[in-house]
Amino acid sequence: MNKYMIPNNDYKQKIIYNLKAIVIHGGKSEQGHYFSFIKDNVDNYWYKFNDEHVMKYDNNKVKIEAFGNNDNNNIYHEMKAYLLFY
């Protein structure tokens, strides 16, 4: 695990994780839809995998779509990050 950790001033190890993929659930618990964002290590871009559609996604919009914001009128307010991969 040392390659994922860096020392800090308190001589304790600080763990560094890099988010690699997000599974999103949109809808209600009784029904909904799942899709994923996966980050490519080569070009450092996020890709959205939604059924048979795969597309390069704006890195700045991934956070909003995965975790929403405080605006209840936002189209993403029912979408939630369901599973994170580091």
C-alpha positions as CSV (number, residue, x, y, z in Angstrom):
1,M,0.0,0.0,0.0
2,N,3.0,2.4,0.3
3,K,2.7,3.5,-3.3
4,Y,-0.9,4.8,-2.5
5,M,0.3,6.6,0.6
6,I,2.3,9.8,1.2
7,P,3.9,10.9,4.5
8,N,2.6,14.1,6.1
9,N,4.2,16.4,8.7
10,D,2.8,14.3,11.6
11,Y,4.8,11.2,10.5
12,K,1.5,9.5,9.8
13,Q,0.7,8.1,6.4
14,K,-2.0,9.9,4.4
15,I,-3.9,7.6,2.0
16,I,-4.3,8.8,-1.6
17,Y,-7.1,7.3,-3.7
18,N,-7.9,8.1,-7.3
19,L,-11.5,7.6,-8.3
20,K,-11.6,5.3,-11.4
21,A,-15.3,4.5,-11.9
22,I,-18.8,5.4,-10.7
23,V,-22.0,3.5,-11.0
24,I,-25.0,5.8,-11.1
25,H,-28.6,5.0,-10.3
26,G,-31.3,7.3,-11.5
27,G,-34.9,6.9,-10.5
28,K,-36.6,5.5,-7.4
29,S,-35.9,2.4,-5.4
30,E,-38.7,0.5,-7.1
31,Q,-37.5,1.3,-10.6
32,G,-34.8,3.2,-12.3
33,H,-31.8,2.9,-14.5
34,Y,-28.1,2.3,-14.0
35,F,-25.2,3.6,-16.0
36,S,-21.5,4.1,-15.4
37,F,-18.7,6.6,-15.7
38,I,-15.2,5.2,-16.2
39,K,-12.0,7.2,-16.3
40,D,-9.4,6.3,-18.9
41,N,-5.9,6.3,-17.5
42,V,-4.4,7.0,-20.9
43,D,-6.2,10.2,-22.0
44,N,-7.5,11.1,-18.4
45,Y,-11.0,11.6,-19.6
46,W,-14.3,10.2,-18.2
47,Y,-16.5,8.1,-20.5
48,K,-20.2,7.5,-19.9
49,F,-21.4,3.9,-20.5
50,N,-25.1,3.9,-20.9
51,D,-26.5,0.7,-22.3
52,E,-25.1,0.4,-25.8
53,H,-23.9,4.0,-25.9
54,V,-20.4,5.0,-24.9
55,M,-19.3,8.6,-25.1
56,K,-16.5,10.8,-23.9
57,Y,-17.9,13.0,-21.2
58,D,-17.1,16.5,-20.0
59,N,-14.9,16.0,-16.9
60,N,-16.5,19.0,-15.2
61,K,-20.0,17.6,-15.5
62,V,-19.2,14.1,-14.1
63,K,-19.3,15.4,-10.5
64,I,-22.7,17.1,-11.0
65,E,-24.3,14.1,-12.6
66,A,-22.8,11.6,-10.1
67,F,-23.3,13.6,-6.9
68,G,-25.9,16.2,-7.9
69,N,-26.1,19.6,-6.3
70,N,-28.5,21.5,-4.0
71,D,-30.8,22.6,-6.8
72,N,-34.0,20.4,-6.6
73,N,-35.0,21.6,-10.1
74,N,-31.8,20.2,-11.6
75,I,-32.4,17.2,-13.9
76,Y,-29.8,15.2,-11.9
77,H,-31.4,15.5,-8.5
78,E,-32.8,11.9,-8.6
79,M,-29.5,10.5,-9.8
80,K,-27.1,9.2,-7.2
81,A,-23.6,7.7,-7.2
82,Y,-24.4,4.1,-6.2
83,L,-21.0,2.5,-6.2
84,L,-17.5,4.0,-6.4
85,F,-14.3,2.3,-7.6
86,Y,-10.9,3.6,-6.5
